């Protein structure tokens, strides 16, 4: 089974960055790009190969042109480029930078950039009152003038990276968030896989 997201990309125009939603653990996601030049379909030259590069939120990444079963990770037909998103690309929650390089005769002729917004997998065992939407909580609770926005952002990134390394952790409790932005002597909380009530 393939889940295909259809996107249009005009290679000759500056456009807003493309963001595609995914969930950690997705393994059947394909992106189909309708490639254009000045609004008209851009026929992909015969012999073009595609190479997918990615960088995970934790700073690691890789590149691939084949899948684990040995099949090509892309298909080309006319102006349509279809690319498989390998499971490794969806292995961490957060924004994953993805670039699809089009290569002809060993030279990169164009690149299709995008961001894959990978959401955490929601645990069905928790109750809604135990969950805090971090983005919403920070939006309404950043009155702490002791912490600069840059420092706050650094703390959020550190927390996200800490969470990404724990497969069983899928959320932050309100107490976690309070520890995150509470005082200058903060630490990333350790997790046992248990939730705590706020």
N, C-alpha and C positions, 0 to 999 in steps of 0.2 A: 504494500500500500504506500502511496506517495501523497503527501499533502503539498499542493503546489500554490505558492503565492505569486501572483502576476503583478509585475512592476514595469513601469515605462521609464527609460533613461535616455535623455537626449545628450549624446556625447559632445555636441558642439556648443551647448549652452550651459551657463552656470546655473545650477539649480539648487534648491534646498537639499541638505543631506537626507538621504533615504534612511528611515528607521523602520525595521521590521520586528514585530513582536514574536517571541518564542518563550518556551518554558524549559527550565533545566531538565535534562533527560530526553528532550525531543530527539527522535532518531529517524523520522521519515519526512523531514522538511526539505522541500526543493524550492528554489527561487527561479522564476522564469522572467527574464528581462526582455522586453520589447525595445530593442536598441534603435535609436533614431539619430539623424543628423539634420539639423535645421528643421525639425518637425517631420521630415520624411523618413520612411523606413531605411535603415542602414544595413545593407546586405553584408553579412559577415564574410570576409574573404575565405575562399577554399583553403584548407590547411591550417586554419587558426586553431590553436590549442588554448585551453584555459587552465589557470593555476589559481587556486584559492588560498589566500593568506589570511591569517587571523591572529588577533592578540586578545587574550582573556583579561578580565579585570585585575587579576593578580600579577599581570605583566608577562606571563608565559604565553606561548602560542606555537604556531607551526604553519605548514603549508601542505597542500595535497592536490593531486589531480586524479587520483584513483581512490576508490573506497576499499574498506577492509576485505571485501569479497573479491577484489581484483578488477571490478568493473570501473569504467571511466566515471568520474564524478561530474561530468557535464555532457550536454548534447548541444549541437548547433544545427539550426534549420532556418535558412533564409536570414531574417533579422532577429530571430529568437535564440536566446542563449539560456539554457536551463542548467542550473547548478545545484548539486546536492550539498546540503549542510551536514557535514560529518558530525556524529555524536560528540566528539571532543569539543566542537565549537559551542555546544550547549551544555558543557559540563560545569560551568560556574554561573551563578546569578550575577547580573550586572550588564553593563554595556560592553559588547564585544565588537572591536573594530574588525571589519571584514573588507578585503579587497579582492576582486576577481580580475586578475591580469589576463589580457588577451595577448597571446604570443604567436608571432608568425615568423618563420625562418630564424628562430632563436632570438628575435627582438621583440620587446614589449611594445605593442602598437597602441594600446589603450588600457585603461583601468576603470573598473566599475567599483566605486567605494560605497559602503553602507555601514550602518550600525545595527547590530542585532541586539535588541533589548531583551535579555533573557531574565524572565521572572523566576522567583523561587517556586519550587513545588509546594503546594499547600498541603499541610497535614490534615487529614480528616479526623484526627483524634483530639484536636484542641477545640476549645469553645471560643466563640468570637470575642468574648470579653477579655480573653487572655492575650489578644493580639493587638499590636499597635502598628498602624501604618506610619513608618518612619518619616516619609516625606510630609504627610499631613501634620504629624506631631511637631516636626521641626518648623513647619510653616507658621504654626500658631504659638509655638513656645520658644522662640529665639530671643526673648527679652533679656537674656543674660548678657549684659554689656561688658562683662569681664572677659568674654571670649570673642575674638575677632571672627568675622565670617570665614576668613581663610583657615584659621585654626579649627573652626567648627567643621568646615569641609574636610580637612585632613582627618579629624576624628571620625567623621562618617565613613570616609574611605577605609580607614583602618578597621572600623567595625565590620564593614561589608566584607573585607578580605578575611577577617577572622571568621565570619559566618560561612564564607565560601569554602573554608577548609574543613567544615564540619557538616557532613552529608545529612545528619539527622536533625540539624537545626534549620528550621524553615521560617523563623520569625523572631522578632525582638519583643520582649515584654516591655511594658511602660517603665518598669524598674530599670531594665537595661538601658533604655533611652535616657532616663534621668541620670544614670551613672555616666553615660556618654557625654552629656553636655553640662553636668553638674558643677564641678569645680576644676581648678587648674591642675590638681594632683589626681588626674584620672588614670584609670587603667582599663584595658580591654578585659571584660569579664570572661571567666572561664566557664565552659559549658559541660554539663554532665548528660545532656540530652533531656533533662527534665525541664518543665516550664515552671515559672513561679507566678503567683497571682500578684497583680499590680496593687 
